[in-house]
Structures are given as structure tokens and as C-alpha cells.
């Protein structure tokens, strides 16, 4: 699943990835769900980079309702949640 923040924030290098940031589901729009990933052994970093490249090269899936993936967007793979960081991804959890 891909989530995009609902309220635009001016870009700061650490805007969404500060240590004490709370990620609340109600602050994000769900823009894509896919059964792209089967339960199997994968390199998660390679998978996330593949999704990032796909969504930033204009290869949006038919049911994708967002713009290119950018810093602060969230990617959920099975039960794991990742935020797009300035370089790569950071594993996070939903906050209360």
C-alpha cells in the first residue's frame, strides 16, 4: 500500500523522518494497494527501490491515484511500514 500525506508541507530534509515523528493514518491518503508481493523471500530494500523507481519513471499501475513517490510518503509491505527518506527508506510504525 502507498500512502501520501494529506496536507502539503514545505520540504525540509528531515521533515517527515525526524526521530520523534508520529505517523497517523488519518494524516495520509491511501493511493494504491497491490498484491504485487507474495509471501516469499525477498530483499526488502531492493523491492522498495523497485517500487520507488517504477512510480517515479511514469510507470504508474492502472489503479494508482497519486503522483511520484517522494520524501514523507509511506509504503506498507505486508505488516511493515516504511517512510521514504532523503536517501532510501526508514522502517517506522503507525502512531496513536
C-alpha positions in Angstrom: 0.0 0.0 0.0 1.1 3.5 -0.7 0.1 6.5 1.4 0.6 10.2 0.6 0.4 13.0 3.2 -2.9 14.9 3.0 -1.5 18.4 3.9 1.4 19.7 1.9 4.4 20.7 4.0 7.3 22.7 2.6 10.2 20.4 2.0 12.8 20.2 4.8 15.5 17.4 4.6 14.3 15.9 7.8 10.6 17.0 7.6 9.0 13.5 7.8 11.8 11.4 9.1 12.7 13.1 12.4 13.2 10.6 15.3 10.1 11.6 17.2 7.7 11.9 14.3 4.3 10.3 14.9 2.8 8.8 11.7 -1.0 8.8 12.0 -3.1 7.0 9.4 -5.7 9.8 9.3 -2.9 12.3 8.1 -2.4 10.2 4.9 -4.4 9.4 1.8 -4.3 5.8 0.7 -3.5 5.9 -3.0 -2.6 2.4 -4.1 -3.0 -1.3 -3.0 -1.5 -4.2 -4.8 -1.0 -7.9 -4.3 2.4 -7.4 -6.0 4.3 -9.0 -3.3 3.7 -12.7 -2.4 4.9 -14.2 0.8 8.4 -15.2 -0.2 12.0 -14.5 0.5 12.8 -11.0 -0.9 15.4 -8.3 -0.4 13.1 -5.6 1.1 15.5 -2.8 0.2 15.6 -3.9 -3.4 11.8 -4.3 -3.5 11.3 -0.8 -2.1 13.8 0.7 -4.5 12.0 -1.1 -7.4 8.6 0.4 -6.3 10.3 3.9 -6.0 11.8 3.6 -9.5 8.5 2.4 -11.0 6.4 5.2 -9.5 9.0 7.9 -10.4 9.5 6.8 -14.0 5.9 7.3 -15.1 5.2 3.6 -14.9 2.2 4.0 -12.6 -0.1 1.0 -12.2 -3.6 1.4 -13.6 -5.2 1.8 -10.2 -2.5 4.2 -8.8 -4.0 7.5 -7.6 -1.0 9.6 -6.8 2.0 11.5 -8.1 5.6 10.3 -8.0 6.8 8.8 -4.7 8.6 11.4 -2.6 10.1 12.1 0.8 7.5 11.6 3.5 5.3 9.2 1.6 4.6 5.8 3.2 4.9 2.3 1.7 3.3 -0.6 3.6 4.5 -4.1 2.7 2.5 -6.8 4.5 2.7 -5.6 8.2 5.8 -3.5 7.8 5.6 0.3 7.2 8.4 2.4 5.6 8.7 6.2 5.1 10.5 7.5 2.0 13.6 9.2 3.4 16.0 11.6 1.7 18.1 8.6 0.8 16.3 5.3 0.8 13.6 4.2 3.3 13.2 4.1 7.1 11.1 1.4 8.8 8.5 3.0 11.1 5.3 2.3 12.9 1.8 3.9 12.9 1.4 6.2 15.9 -1.6 6.6 18.1 
